[in-house]
């Protein structure tokens, strides 16, 4: 079977749903990470806190608290990275039990009466790809938090007031880069849920993608925690 024959197993609605999914995922990342809307984001407020953390860290002689905080962040990210490996392994195992998966999906409401094996394979491979992206984001975030530990250790024990901002900015920049990739990994988990819904119906896939975008946008732009941070910041 040629590649074109293989891809033709997806319906037009499936392709529309996939295009919608990719546009929502990539577009949301551009809007949040690059600030295309120009509105206040949780991303920005968190960076301000990281900068304040950096200023406090530089002025502290004993930085045990800072080391403990970074260690806690590393543990959280390690958990998600390990979980991603387990999910990817389970999804590859599902490829070997595809007939049972198709039978189970076909019995669900709104599911197409006949789901071809080739279409199910494509959808499952795309789902695996989403969690592979999550794994790469989490492991890169993990490495960046390790670099943050090095940045912490490289700061002199006593820093002149004129150099405080330099070390604080460097600390906050590395911290934010690591945190952003952690957020991207979590975002991949959310969008992976939409791909799971694709196994049932392309319409549910499209609606699930929209719901996920709305939930993520609300948390980023109008969540109670953002309002609380802005009040504390005097905004």
Phi and psi in degrees as a GROMACS rama.xvg file:
@    title "Ramachandran Plot"
@    xaxis  label "Phi"
@    yaxis  label "Psi"
@TYPE xy
-76.0785  167.493  UNK-2
-64.04  -38.5418  UNK-3
-65.0571  -40.1968  UNK-4
-63.9938  -38.3658  UNK-5
-64.6848  -45.4371  UNK-6
-72.5666  -23.6816  UNK-7
-69.9744  -8.64797  UNK-8
-69.9569  -18.6327  UNK-9
-84.358  141.9  UNK-10
-79.6001  170.457  UNK-11
-61.0607  -40.1723  UNK-12
-64.4832  -35.0498  UNK-13
-62.369  -43.4891  UNK-14
-67.185  -37.9657  UNK-15
-63.6456  -43.6699  UNK-16
-62.4375  -40.8406  UNK-17
-66.2378  -42.4131  UNK-18
-62.4723  -41.7682  UNK-19
-62.08  -43.2271  UNK-20
-59.8885  -49.6406  UNK-21
-64.9954  -39.5924  UNK-22
-64.2013  -41.5947  UNK-23
-67.0866  -44.9774  UNK-24
-64.862  -52.8647  UNK-25
-69.4342  -39.5381  UNK-26
-64.9053  -40.5975  UNK-27
-63.6857  -39.2319  UNK-28
-64.2704  -40.3092  UNK-29
-65.3465  -41.2392  UNK-30
-67.1233  -43.0993  UNK-31
-77.7021  -50.1831  UNK-32
-74.9951  -32.304  UNK-33
-102.9  -7.76017  UNK-34
66.0569  41.9249  UNK-35
-64.2798  -28.3815  UNK-36
-78.9538  -19.4482  UNK-37
76.9817  4.93656  UNK-38
-93.1408  164.351  UNK-39
-67.4248  134.355  UNK-40
-122.158  156.394  UNK-41
-59.7733  -32.6346  UNK-42
-55.1806  -45.5439  UNK-43
-70.5865  -43.6866  UNK-44
-64.4633  -36.4254  UNK-45
-66.4505  -37.7533  UNK-46
-63.1042  -37.4452  UNK-47
-61.2648  -40.8619  UNK-48
-66.3154  -38.5532  UNK-49
-64.6854  -35.7805  UNK-50
-66.8071  -41.826  UNK-51
-64.3105  -37.4176  UNK-52
-60.7078  -44.4999  UNK-53
-61.1071  -41.0852  UNK-54
-65.3287  -40.9225  UNK-55
-67.7407  -38.5942  UNK-56
-62.5728  -44.1155  UNK-57
-63.5342  -35.6372  UNK-58
-80.7405  -12.4361  UNK-59
-84.0296  136.94  UNK-60
-81.5048  -43.3172  UNK-61
-99.4485  117.719  UNK-62
-109.383  36.4498  UNK-63
-65.9538  -39.9169  UNK-64
-60.6468  -43.8345  UNK-65
-64.2768  -41.3317  UNK-66
-63.214  -39.4782  UNK-67
-65.9731  -40.1384  UNK-68
-64.1246  -43.9671  UNK-69
-64.9792  -40.1293  UNK-70
-60.9715  -39.6991  UNK-71
-64.2802  -40.6816  UNK-72
-63.7682  -41.1996  UNK-73
-62.0155  -39.4124  UNK-74
-64.4997  -41.4035  UNK-75
-63.2458  -43.9426  UNK-76
-69.8677  -37.6618  UNK-77
-59.6607  -38.6791  UNK-78
-60.0064  -47.3312  UNK-79
-67.7721  -37.5344  UNK-80
-63.4199  -43.9688  UNK-81
-65.9512  -40.1535  UNK-82
-62.2652  -37.894  UNK-83
-61.5848  -39.7068  UNK-84
-62.5577  -42.9776  UNK-85
-63.8744  -41.1596  UNK-86
-64.1507  -44.4284  UNK-87
-61.7566  -43.0769  UNK-88
-62.0882  -41.5574  UNK-89
-65.1516  -37.7046  UNK-90
-69.3356  -36.9375  UNK-91
-65.618  -35.5443  UNK-92
-65.9642  -33.7314  UNK-93
-64.6606  -28.5378  UNK-94
-61.053  -31.6553  UNK-95
-77.9321  -15.1521  UNK-96
-119.277  41.0542  UNK-97
-67.4771  -34.3468  UNK-98
-62.2378  -42.8633  UNK-99
-66.7988  -36.2329  UNK-100
-65.3153  -42.091  UNK-101
-64.4583  -42.8505  UNK-102
-63.0802  -40.6665  UNK-103
-68.1219  -40.8695  UNK-104
-67.2029  -34.9443  UNK-105
-68.7206  -22.6142  UNK-106
-85.1627  -9.03497  UNK-107
-79.3433  153.758  UNK-108
-61.6842  147.96  UNK-109
69.2695  2.54281  UNK-110
-79.6744  144.524  UNK-111
-62.5222  149.076  UNK-112
-63.4323  -37.3041  UNK-113
-126.025  114.742  UNK-114
-107.967  112.894  UNK-115
-68.3112  152.747  UNK-116
-63.3524  -39.6364  UNK-117
-63.4887  -42.3977  UNK-118
-64.6201  -40.7663  UNK-119
-64.3511  -38.1624  UNK-120
-63.2079  -43.7533  UNK-121
-61.1543  -46.6007  UNK-122
-63.8958  -39.8714  UNK-123
-68.9782  -37.8117  UNK-124
-66.0717  -38.0115  UNK-125
-65.0136  -39.8156  UNK-126
-62.9453  -40.7876  UNK-127
-61.5323  -41.284  UNK-128
-60.5367  -38.739  UNK-129
-62.4199  -43.8961  UNK-130
-75.4203  -24.692  UNK-131
-66.1849  -41.4682  UNK-132
-58.331  -44.7734  UNK-133
-59.8846  -42.349  UNK-134
-61.9756  -44.4742  UNK-135
-64.0149  -39.4898  UNK-136
-65.0301  -43.3143  UNK-137
-66.7601  -42.2802  UNK-138
-69.1845  -34.825  UNK-139
-69.0513  -38.3095  UNK-140
-62.3409  -40.4364  UNK-141
-60.6659  -43.1951  UNK-142
-66.2043  -38.5102  UNK-143
-67.5416  -34.2799  UNK-144
-69.8674  -29.2992  UNK-145
-64.8929  -40.0701  UNK-146
-64.5589  -32.1876  UNK-147
-64.057  -37.2559  UNK-148
-62.7694  -39.9035  UNK-149
-66.0288  -40.5434  UNK-150
-60.7855  -40.4111  UNK-151
-62.0691  -45.5788  UNK-152
-69.3435  -23.9137  UNK-153
-80.6718  -15.5522  UNK-154
-70.618  129.778  UNK-155
-58.8506  155.622  UNK-156
-64.003  -39.6364  UNK-157
-122.593  123.274  UNK-158
-117.615  132.036  UNK-159
-64.266  149.273  UNK-160
-60.0088  -28.7855  UNK-161
-70.3411  -20.0242  UNK-162
-104.156  -2.79935  UNK-163
-58.3837  -46.2316  UNK-164
-64.3622  -35.5328  UNK-165
-61.7727  -51.4573  UNK-166
-69.2977  -35.2969  UNK-167
-66.5105  -41.6478  UNK-168
-64.0943  -40.7816  UNK-169
-65.3975  -44.1538  UNK-170
-61.5529  -45.9923  UNK-171
-66.902  -36.3918  UNK-172
-64.7418  -46.3786  UNK-173
-65.7781  -40.9574  UNK-174
-61.0562  -43.5552  UNK-175
-68.6337  -40.1807  UNK-176
-59.3602  -44.6384  UNK-177
-65.4796  -42.7823  UNK-178
-65.5246  -35.9067  UNK-179
-64.2549  -41.6026  UNK-180
-70.2999  -31.8639  UNK-181
-62.8151  -42.6967  UNK-182
-63.2852  -38.082  UNK-183
-65.4785  -35.7749  UNK-184
-65.4763  -42.8276  UNK-185
-63.2022  -38.2186  UNK-186
-63.1618  -37.8326  UNK-187
-62.7638  -35.7815  UNK-188
-61.0352  -45.2612  UNK-189
-60.7746  -48.1755  UNK-190
-70.5583  -23.9873  UNK-191
-63.37  -31.3641  UNK-192
-63.8646  -35.6247  UNK-193
-66.4006  -39.7305  UNK-194
-65.3463  -34.41  UNK-195
-61.2211  -38.9423  UNK-196
-65.47  -24.0895  UNK-197
-61.7365  -28.5165  UNK-198
-63.1097  -23.5977  UNK-199
-90.647  -49.4163  UNK-200
-162.24  143.186  UNK-201
-66.2993  -35.7243  UNK-202
-64.0959  -42.659  UNK-203
-65.5876  -34.7762  UNK-204
-59.6865  -47.4112  UNK-205
-64.7861  -46.2699  UNK-206
-65.9744  -40.75  UNK-207
-62.9005  -39.5097  UNK-208
-61.607  -43.1037  UNK-209
-63.7425  -43.474  UNK-210
-61.7273  -42.4335  UNK-211
-63.416  -41.4648  UNK-212
-62.3355  -42.3047  UNK-213
-63.5737  -44.0917  UNK-214
-62.9077  -46.7906  UNK-215
-66.007  -39.8975  UNK-216
-64.8318  -41.4668  UNK-217
-61.4758  -42.1805  UNK-218
-66.8918  -33.0813  UNK-219
-81.3436  -34.5766  UNK-220
-112.124  -28.2707  UNK-221
-136.526  23.691  UNK-222
-75.6758  154.919  UNK-223
-58.9723  -34.7842  UNK-224
-67.5689  -35.0428  UNK-225
-65.0971  -43.1464  UNK-226
-62.3676  -38.789  UNK-227
-65.4699  -42.4157  UNK-228
-65.7913  -37.7042  UNK-229
-67.6373  -36.9487  UNK-230
-64.8649  -41.9195  UNK-231
-65.8496  -30.9183  UNK-232
-81.8983  -7.63074  UNK-233
83.2599  12.8336  UNK-234
